[in-house]
Amino acid sequence: MSFIIVLNSSNNYLSTPDRTVIQYLINFDVLPISKYIMTCSFISSATDNSPFLDYPSRSMLNIEIGGLPSVNYVAGSRSEAQITQLVGVAHQEAQPTDLGRSQGILTCSPYDNPPMYLPYRPSSNILTVRTFNADGITPFERGGFFNYIIRLYFTPID
């Protein structure tokens, strides 16, 4: 059995004015105590004339979620390997409209990024989502409000 938690940027606990950092209150007690494999999906709101359609440097979005177990992805098997809260990368897509223009969205499916191993059920009731440009350092600012939906898929493992 898997569990899905949906994070909607429009329904948040707290956010920065530029909405590059958004916090959510989550009750993880609904998940059984277990180790988990977690994947995610992401879709942003579509807008005409999206600024990122014209900028290759903004063609990807890095999604970081604080509040998950600190060992959620390890780059390698050695103990000094890097540990990160990065849960995935979304890519841009141009969606055609009825008027022949394109709307820009950022998206990823659960299969676009590697699954993450969580050694235990998240214990923090606050998840903090940070969005970054492709460089992984510069906060992603789309101009105006940036709305999205993230789905976190939790699959218990033994």
N, C-alpha and C positions, 0 to 999 in steps of 0.2 A: 504494500500500500504506500502511495506517495502523498505528500502534502504540498499544497501550493499556497504561498503568501503573495498577495498582490499589493504593490506599493504604487499609489497614484499620486503624482506630484501635486495635484489639485487638492488632495485631502491629506495634509501633513500636519505634524505637530508644531514644527518650527522651521523657518527657512531664512536664508540670507536674502537681502533685497534683490540681488542678481540671480537668485535661485540656483547657484552652483553648488550650494550645500543645503540639503533638506533632511530634516529628521522626522522619523516615524516612531510612534509608540506601538510595540508589538508584544502580545502575550504569548511567549513561546511555550507556556505550560500546556498548550493544546497538542504539542508534539511529544511523542513518547521519548523517554530517556534512551538515547541510542547514539551510535555513530551514524553519520549521514554522508551521502554523496549529494552535492547540490549543483544544479545547473540554473541558468537564468535565461529569460527572454526580455527583450526591450523593444518598445516602439514609441517614437516621439509624435507629437502633434504635427500635422502637415500644414504648411503655410505657403501661399503663393510667393514667388520671388524670395525663397529662403536664402539668406545670406551665405550659408555654407555651400550652396550648390556651385558657387563661383570660386570657391577657395579650396584648392586641393589640400592645404594644410589643415583644413577643418573637415576632411572627409571621413574621419573616424572620431569616435567618442570613447574615452576610457571611463568605465564605471567602477567606482570604489565604494565598498560598503563596510563601514566600521560598525562594530558591535557583534560581528560574527566571531567565532573562535579564532584566536590569533594565528593558528597554524592552518590556514585554509587552503593554501597552495604553496608548494615548495618546488622551486626550480632546480631539481636534481635530488640525488639521494644523500649527498654529503651534509653534515650537520651545519656547515657554514653557508649553505645555499640560501638564497634570498627568500624571504617570506613576505607576502603582500596581501593587502585587502582588496586588490583588483579582482573583480568577479567577471569582467568581460569587456569586450570591445564591440561597439555597434558601428555599422558602416552606413554611409549615406545611400539613399535610393531616390531617384526622381520618379514620382508618380504622375502619369499623364492625367489631365483633367478633361472635361467635356469641351472646354474652350480651346484645346490645343496647347495649353501651357503646361508647365510642370510644377508640381508641388514637391517640396523636399521633405523627406522624413529620414530619421536615423532608426535603424532596426538591427536586431540580431535574434536568432532562434536559439533554443536550448542546445542545438547541435553546432553552432558557430564557434563556441568557445569550449575549452576543455572542462570536464567536470571537476569539481573541487571536493576534496576530502575534508570533512569536519569531524574531528575526533570526539566531539560531544555536541549535544543539543545547545544552541545558543542560549546564553544565560542573561545577557543584557536585554532589557526591555526597550532600549532605544537603538534604532538602526540609523546610521548617518550615511546618506548617499552623497557622494561627491562626484562631479562630472568634470573631466579634463579633455583638452584637445589631444590630438594624436601624439604630441610629445610627452604626455603623461604628467606634465608639470603645470602648464598654464590652465587655469580654470576655463571651462567651456562657457563662453558667453555668446548666445545666439542673437542677442539684440531683442529686447522685449522679453516677454515671458516664454519660458521653455517648459512645456508640459510633456509628461511622459508617463508610461506605465511600465513597471518592472514586475515580472513574475519570477518568484524564486521557487524552484521545485526541489523539495527535500525527499530523498528516498533513503529509508533506514537500511543499514547494513549490519551484519553480525561481526 
